[in-house]
Amino acid sequence: MDSKTIGILIAFVLYLGLMIFVGFRNMKKNESASDFFLGGRKLGPWVTALSAEASDSSAWLLMGLPGLCYLGGIKETVWTAVGLIVGTYLSWLIVAKPLRKCTIAFGDSITLPEFFTNRFKDKSKVLSVVSVVLIVFFFTIYTASGFVACAKLFNSVFGLPYQAGLVIGLIIILSYTIMGGYLAVCTTDFIQGALIFIAFVISGAIVIFALGGPSAAIAQATDFSSRAISGEFGAELMAKFTANQNYSGMSIVSALAWGLGYFGMPHIIVRFMGIRSNKEVKKARRIGIVWMIISYVGTFIIGTLGTVYLLPTVLSGGAAETVFSETMLKLYPGFIAGIFLCAILAASMSTADSQLLSAASAVSNDIYKGIFKKDADEKKVLAVGRITVLVIAAVAFLLSLNPDSSIFGLVSYAWAGFGGTFGPIILLALFWRGTTAKGAIAGLIGGAVTVVAWHNVSGGIFNLYEIVPGFVVCLILTVLVSLLDKNKDVDMLAEFDAYKEMED
């Protein structure tokens, strides 16, 4: 093992040790299910904002999107980034304050399924069960993307077998999530969000000037693209670059539609529920938006300019998603490279831990205690939550065993699943008093079926990103069934009116 590899290894060990330490320190703070799953609604704006954005971005920000840029997909990446930034801003602006107020007003709910049940007075618990099933299904797919990123990183940096990298990522993520719960997840996400931000700012600037400044760097990247399309770097790269040059109007709509996901992403909007005061939402929103804009600019720079910075090395196929790690390895000496490579681990873990915790809270709080063991004490609920984390992680691990798995593809599917099902329900729950439980159930099922079916068909209109038809079908079904059902629950209507009158 050479000195550079040893330096990187030391950085990784220190970083991963810090994550586990944070989990251990927060273990004693989890005295109740509310503490473990929502941190007792005590987090400030900085932790809330960076935790939300770090858990949102996942490994696709440092691997999936840079890889797409590397393969000539700069147009898709730009439009996707625009959609995500707008979606983030609108979710903070429109959803954050009302959701925090509404979840407190309707039974002090700590999970989305519990909120839906309390908001729509669903005594049958069908709405809760449907919500939990969808959360577990899509989060398992989403979590698998984080494990894939860890495996690819360890393989790229240390030459470890893909499966060995999976195991290491699994162990680290499980350790601090199971020990520390929401407080540990948000604290580690804050650290990880700061690390991602610094990595992009410093590395992006160095790459630009290493290539001779902005104008020279752009000229070299453009030249590489032309040479790739001409077939100089092989048929596979030529096909990718050529395909990404033909960007249609439908492709732009699909890219922008990523922004819809923010209205229904449980592991992100739970941050709105956990912030300590509605008065701090505005500050958190500003912090989050600045973080996102700068981070996405960094994605474009590393992904696009990495094509020429890494020459004579040319990445193709799944290896294109390692452009960030390969750039860090070439850019810095061992220990410093290791610190910035930890940003990829940060992105992977900050999302996987949040997803595992959200899914676990849904199963333990809404299924175990909500249906099967209503008198369960806090210790039993926490135990079931931790067991659920283990089970979901195990299934996600099995889904990620294929080394050819695409991080971008896995995230895209799960993102559409949540945005196309929960998004419309959350918006209607907050702003339309006429929404009913039957309408919400119909919307969730209709949206989910549409997303899954659309995802598995291609060609023509089916090339449109599945989040769009899923969102539309869910919205229409929820409204139509609610209108037919007619909301006659006097208590529900009174509580909704009282919630609207609450002070921020």
Disulfide bonds with the S-S distance in Angstrom:
none
